[in-house]
Amino acid sequence: MPYNIAVIGTGYVGLVSGTCFAENGNQVICVDNDPKKLQKLNNGQIPIYEPGLHPLYERNVERGRLTFTDDLEDAVVKSDVIFLCLPTPPQEDGSADLQYVLKVAEDIGEILAKHAPQPFKVIVDKSTVPIGTSEKVTAVIRKNYDGAFTVASNPEFLREGFAVEDSLRPDRVVIGASDQQAIDILTELYEPFVLSGNPIIVMDERSAEITKYAANSHLAMRISFMNDLANLCEILGANIDNVRRGIGTDSRIGKKFLFAGSGYGGSCFPKDVKALLKTSNDAQNTLRIVQAVEDVNADQPKRFFKKVYEYFDGDLAGKTFAVWGLAFKPNTDDTREAPAFIIIDHLLDAGAKVQAFDPEAMENTQELKFGDSIGYADNAYAALENADALLLVTEWNEFRMPDWKKIKSMLNIPVVFDGRNIYDMDEMEENGFDYFSIGRPPVRGRK
């Protein structure tokens, strides 16, 4: 049976999840308190870039299954299941800030009390939250409302750039709940998403909460391990690409998340690694491997900048650098914790100028970070005009097969710094470039 669903918060997780719930026939009300965002959503505009999302959004809005409002009270009263998809940004000590989650929980308790008695409600923490949050949310709601409800944990595992696919066809669904009625409701809600046989895994709330942190920290660990190993390869004259192929074909290891680069970023890995570390430190059982993961990642963009700095003998003042890629990964406009930002900061601090291009993330870059302190090119080649070097930081598809003759004619010096190892070393040498990548021998192709 279809459910009436409220999704509180229309960021990546909320907007994608709400749209995909509607796509499977449920009636979804998305709630947000940002008037500008709501205006866009009610006028046919999606405020984020996510491939495949817009057609689903249009279809479900047109059919009346997906609506957007700032009326939390109406949404809570009308809904059987209420998903909390709210930001949990890191605080200075690394812990997740729960103020938005707990404030909405308090509002929900007051609304339910005002309209009591209410039918059984399932309130779901879908945001990435620390261990014990479901208990805190329960206590906050229970202060005002003693009716029938339960709080469950249902962590999301969405990859930005593939979030629609991950939502409609998840590898697994994790439900953290102790109440059988809530388990039955959430299992029925998710069954259409796993018709191919992928599992719905039911566990206690605390285990579900730590599962999300453990998953992201493990993936971050693979990235940092390869970056650490790549740095060793550079010193010893080995090639990290060969090493990756050698270990990735081991079925016990697998091929994914073994690519060296200039570091991970985004809204999940950095925040979740910090939060898990804070939790482990508070429990006086520091996760030493996770601490190393964070340390390596913090160092990786600096190492990339160091290649540029040393190539120009420490004299970057007045030089211009073309930067391809600003988003933390391709197929998104998300620039949170983007390695490109760290690299650009170092360039600017050294007195250099930056001309950047990204297919989707330039508006966010200008609004959220750099303003007019860097230049924004209309296309990839325009960023090269009068530039002294090209820095590839985000591996968008359109950067993979560039016109090297054109690039060489535009750059003052034919040198490329590749932070994602997407170019062939032999090709770079044949085209006469000095070429520096991650964990691979440098190429000295200048004639």
C-alpha positions in Angstrom: 0.0 0.0 0.0 1.2 3.5 -0.6 2.2 5.7 2.4 1.8 9.3 3.2 5.4 10.5 3.7 6.9 13.7 5.0 10.5 14.5 4.2 11.9 17.3 6.4 14.8 18.9 4.6 15.3 19.2 0.8 19.1 18.8 0.5 20.7 16.0 -1.5 19.3 13.3 0.7 15.9 14.7 1.3 15.2 15.8 -2.3 16.4 12.6 -3.9 14.8 10.3 -1.3 11.4 12.2 -1.4 11.3 12.1 -5.2 12.1 8.4 -5.4 9.5 7.6 -2.7 7.0 9.4 -4.9 8.2 7.6 -8.0 7.2 4.3 -6.3 3.6 5.6 -5.8 3.7 7.2 -2.3 2.3 10.6 -1.5 5.3 12.8 -0.4 5.3 16.2 1.2 8.8 17.8 1.3 9.2 20.5 3.9 11.9 23.2 4.0 12.2 26.6 5.7 14.3 28.2 3.0 11.9 30.4 0.9 14.3 30.7 -2.0 14.7 27.0 -2.3 11.0 26.4 -2.0 10.3 29.0 -4.7 12.6 27.2 -7.1 11.1 23.8 -6.3 7.6 25.0 -6.8 8.6 26.7 -10.1 10.1 23.7 -11.7 13.7 24.3 -10.7 16.0 21.9 -8.8 18.5 23.7 -6.6 21.2 20.9 -6.9 22.8 19.2 -9.9 22.1 15.4 -9.8 21.9 13.4 -13.0 18.5 11.8 -13.6 16.7 13.6 -10.9 14.8 16.3 -12.9 12.7 13.9 -15.0 11.5 12.1 -11.9 10.8 15.4 -10.1 8.8 16.7 -13.0 6.8 13.5 -13.4 5.8 13.2 -9.8 5.0 16.9 -9.3 2.8 16.7 -12.4 1.0 13.7 -11.0 0.5 15.3 -7.6 2.5 12.8 -5.7 5.3 15.2 -4.8 4.7 18.6 -3.2 6.9 21.2 -1.4 5.9 23.4 1.5 7.1 25.2 4.6 4.1 24.0 6.6 5.7 21.5 8.9 2.5 21.1 10.9 0.3 20.1 8.0 3.0 17.6 6.8 3.4 16.0 10.2 -0.3 15.6 10.7 -1.0 14.1 7.3 1.9 11.7 7.2 2.4 8.1 8.4 6.2 8.2 8.1 8.3 11.3 8.8 11.9 11.3 7.5 14.4 13.7 9.1 16.8 14.7 6.3 18.5 17.6 8.1 22.1 18.9 8.1 24.4 17.6 10.8 27.5 19.7 10.1 30.7 19.0 12.1 31.5 21.2 15.1 35.0 22.4 16.0 35.7 19.2 18.0 34.5 17.0 15.1 31.2 15.9 16.6 28.0 16.2 14.5 25.9 19.2 15.3 22.4 17.9 16.1 20.7 21.3 16.7 18.6 21.1 13.5 17.5 17.5 14.1 16.6 18.1 17.7 14.8 21.4 17.0 12.6 19.7 14.4 12.0 16.8 16.8 10.8 19.3 19.4 8.5 20.9 16.8 7.1 17.5 15.9 6.4 16.7 19.5 4.5 20.0 19.9 2.5 19.4 16.7 1.5 15.8 17.7 0.5 17.0 21.1 -1.6 19.8 19.6 -3.4 17.3 17.3 -3.7 14.4 19.7 -4.7 11.7 19.5 -2.8 10.8 16.3 -2.4 7.5 14.6 0.9 5.7 15.0 3.8 7.6 13.5 7.2 6.4 12.4 9.8 9.1 12.7 13.0 8.2 10.8 16.5 9.6 11.2 17.8 9.5 7.6 20.5 12.1 8.3 23.9 10.7 9.3 23.7 11.0 13.0 25.9 10.0 16.0 25.2 6.8 17.9 22.4 7.4 20.4 20.6 10.0 18.3 17.4 8.0 18.0 17.2 7.9 21.8 17.7 11.7 22.0 15.0 12.4 19.3 12.6 10.1 21.2 13.2 11.9 24.5 12.7 15.3 22.9 9.4 14.3 21.3 8.3 12.5 24.4 8.6 15.7 26.4 5.5 17.0 24.7 3.7 14.0 23.3 3.0 10.7 25.0 1.0 9.1 22.1 2.0 6.2 19.8 5.2 6.8 17.8 8.6 5.4 17.4 11.9 6.7 16.2 13.9 4.5 13.8 17.3 4.9 12.1 17.5 4.4 8.3 20.9 5.7 7.1 21.3 6.7 3.5 24.1 5.3 1.3 23.7 7.7 -1.7 26.7 8.6 -3.9 26.5 12.1 -5.2 26.3 11.8 -9.0 24.6 8.4 -8.7 22.1 9.3 -6.0 19.0 8.5 -8.0 20.3 5.1 -9.0 21.4 4.4 -5.4 18.0 5.4 -4.1 15.8 3.5 -6.6 18.1 0.4 -6.6 20.0 0.3 -3.3 22.7 -2.3 -2.6 21.0 -2.8 0.7 18.5 -1.0 3.0 19.4 -0.7 6.7 16.5 -0.3 9.2 17.4 0.3 12.8 14.3 -0.2 14.8 13.0 -2.0 17.9 9.3 -1.6 17.4 7.8 -4.3 15.2 5.1 -2.1 13.8 7.8 0.3 12.6 9.8 -2.5 11.1 6.8 -3.8 9.2 6.0 -0.3 7.8 9.5 0.5 6.7 10.0 -3.0 5.2 6.8 -2.6 3.2 7.8 0.9 2.1 11.2 -0.3 0.9 10.2 -3.6 -0.7 9.6 -2.0 -4.2 13.2 -0.8 -4.1 14.8 -4.2 -3.7 12.8 -6.4 -6.1 16.1 -7.6 -7.6 16.8 -9.4 -4.3 19.1 -7.0 -2.5 18.6 -7.3 1.3 16.7 -5.2 3.8 18.8 -5.6 6.9 17.0 -5.0 10.3 19.0 -4.2 13.4 18.9 -2.1 16.5 19.0 1.6 16.2 22.6 2.1 17.6 24.0 -0.5 15.2 22.3 1.2 12.3 23.7 4.6 13.3 27.3 3.3 13.5 26.9 1.3 10.3 26.7 4.5 8.2 29.9 5.9 9.8 31.7 2.6 9.5 30.8 2.3 5.8 32.0 5.8 4.9 35.1 5.6 7.0 36.1 2.2 5.4 35.7 3.7 1.9 37.7 6.7 3.0 40.3 4.4 4.4 40.8 2.7 1.0 41.3 6.1 -0.6 43.8 7.3 2.0 45.7 3.9 1.9 46.2 4.3 -1.8 47.2 7.9 -1.5 49.7 7.0 1.2 51.0 4.2 -1.0 51.2 6.5 -4.0 53.4 8.9 -2.1 55.8 5.9 -1.4 55.7 4.9 -5.0 56.9 8.4 -6.0 59.9 8.1 -3.7 60.8 4.6 -4.8 60.2 5.1 -8.5 57.2 2.7 -8.7 53.9 3.3 -10.5 50.7 3.3 -8.3 48.6 2.4 -11.4 50.4 -0.9 -11.7 50.1 -1.5 -8.0 46.4 -0.8 -8.1 45.9 -3.4 -10.9 48.0 -5.9 -9.0 45.9 -5.7 -5.8 42.5 -4.8 -7.3 42.2 -8.1 -9.1 42.4 -9.9 -5.8 38.8 -10.9 -5.1 39.3 -10.3 -1.4 40.2 -6.7 -2.1 38.2 -5.7 -5.2 38.7 -2.8 -7.6 36.7 0.0 -6.2 38.0 3.0 -4.2 41.6 2.2 -5.1 42.4 5.2 -7.2 45.1 7.6 -6.0 44.4 11.3 -6.2 44.5 14.7 -4.5 42.3 13.6 -1.6 38.6 12.9 -0.9 36.0 15.6 -0.1 32.3 16.1 -0.2 29.6 16.3 2.5 30.0 12.7 3.8 33.5 11.3 4.0 35.3 14.2 5.8 32.4 14.8 8.2 31.7 11.1 9.0 35.4 10.3 9.6 35.6 13.2 12.0 32.4 12.2 13.8 33.4 8.6 14.2 36.8 9.7 15.6 35.1 12.0 18.1 32.8 9.1 19.2 35.7 6.8 19.6 37.7 9.3 21.5 34.8 10.0 23.8 34.6 6.3 24.4 38.3 6.3 25.2 38.9 3.8 22.4 40.4 5.9 19.7 40.2 4.3 16.2 43.8 4.7 15.2 43.3 3.6 11.6 40.6 6.2 11.2 42.8 8.8 12.6 45.5 7.9 10.1 42.9 8.1 7.3 42.1 11.7 8.2 45.7 12.7 8.6 46.7 11.3 5.1 43.7 13.0 3.5 44.5 16.4 5.1 48.0 16.1 3.7 47.2 15.0 0.2 46.1 18.4 -1.4 49.2 20.0 0.2 51.4 17.4 -1.5 49.8 18.2 -4.8 50.4 21.9 -4.4 54.0 21.1 -3.4 54.6 19.6 -6.9 53.6 22.9 -8.4 55.6 24.9 -5.9 58.8 22.9 -6.5 58.4 22.9 -10.3 58.5 26.7 -10.3 61.2 26.8 -7.7 58.9 28.4 -5.1 58.3 31.5 -7.2 54.5 31.5 -8.0 53.9 35.2 -7.5 52.3 36.7 -10.6 51.9 33.4 -12.3 48.5 32.2 -13.6 47.2 28.7 -13.2 44.4 27.1 -15.0 42.4 24.8 -12.8 40.1 22.2 -14.3 37.5 21.0 -11.8 36.1 22.6 -8.6 33.5 20.1 -7.4 34.8 17.4 -5.0 34.0 14.8 -7.6 32.4 14.6 -11.1 28.7 14.7 -11.8 27.9 17.0 -8.9 28.0 20.8 -8.1 28.9 20.0 -4.5 32.1 21.8 -3.4 32.1 21.0 0.3 35.6 20.0 1.5 36.7 20.0 -2.2 40.5 19.4 -2.6 40.4 22.1 -5.3 39.6 24.7 -2.7 42.6 23.8 -0.6 44.9 23.8 -3.6 43.6 27.2 -4.8 44.0 28.6 -1.3 47.7 27.7 -1.4 48.1 29.2 -4.9 46.5 32.5 -3.9 48.6 32.6 -0.7 51.7 32.3 -2.9 50.6 35.3 -4.9 49.4 33.3 -8.0 46.3 34.0 -10.1 43.7 31.3 -10.8 41.5 30.8 -13.8 39.0 28.0 -13.1 36.5 26.0 -15.0 34.0 23.4 -13.8 30.9 22.2 -15.8 28.6 22.6 -12.8 30.3 24.0 -9.6 31.4 27.5 -10.5 28.4 29.2 -9.1 28.8 27.4 -5.8 32.5 28.2 -5.8 31.9 31.9 -6.3 29.0 32.1 -3.8 30.5 29.9 -1.0 34.2 30.5 -1.2 36.2 32.6 -3.6 33.9 35.3 -4.9 35.9 37.4 -7.4 39.3 36.4 -6.1 39.7 33.9 -8.9 38.6 34.0 -12.5 35.8 31.8 -13.9 36.2 30.6 -17.5 33.3 30.0 -19.9 34.8 26.7 -21.0 37.9 24.5 -20.3 40.1 26.0 -23.0 39.2 29.6 -22.0 40.8 28.8 -18.6 44.1 28.2 -20.4 44.5 31.7 -21.8 47.9 33.1 -20.7 48.2 30.4 -18.0 51.6 29.1 -16.9 50.3 25.6 -16.1 47.2 23.4 -16.1 46.0 21.7 -12.9 43.5 18.9 -13.3 41.7 18.4 -10.0 38.3 16.9 -10.8 38.0 14.2 -13.4 34.9 15.3 -15.3 34.4 13.2 -18.5 34.9 16.3 -20.8 38.4 16.7 -19.5 39.5 13.1 -20.4 40.3 13.6 -24.1 41.5 17.2 -24.6 43.2 18.6 -27.7 46.8 18.6 -26.6 48.0 20.6 -29.5 45.6 23.3 -28.7 46.5 23.2 -25.0 50.2 23.4 -25.7 49.7 26.4 -28.0 47.8 28.2 -25.2 49.9 27.5 -22.2 53.0 29.7 -21.5 54.8 26.5 -20.3 53.7 23.1 -21.5 53.2 21.5 -18.0 50.3 19.6 -16.6 49.7 18.6 -13.0 47.1 15.8 -12.9 45.5 15.2 -9.5 43.4 12.3 -10.7 45.8 10.3 -12.9 43.5 10.4 -16.0 46.1 11.0 -18.6 48.5 8.6 -20.3 52.1 9.2 -19.5 53.4 8.1 -22.9 51.0 10.4 -24.6 52.0 13.3 -22.5 55.7 12.7 -23.4 54.9 12.4 -27.1 53.0 15.7 -27.0 56.0 17.4 -25.3 54.5 18.1 -21.9 56.1 18.0 -18.5 53.6 15.9 -16.6 53.1 15.3 -12.9 50.5 12.9 -11.5 50.0 11.0 -8.2 52.2 8.0 -7.4 53.6 7.7 -10.9 57.0 8.8 -12.2 57.2 12.3 -13.6 57.3 12.9 -17.3 59.8 15.4 -18.8 58.5 15.8 -22.3 59.4 19.4 -23.0 61.6 19.7 -26.1 
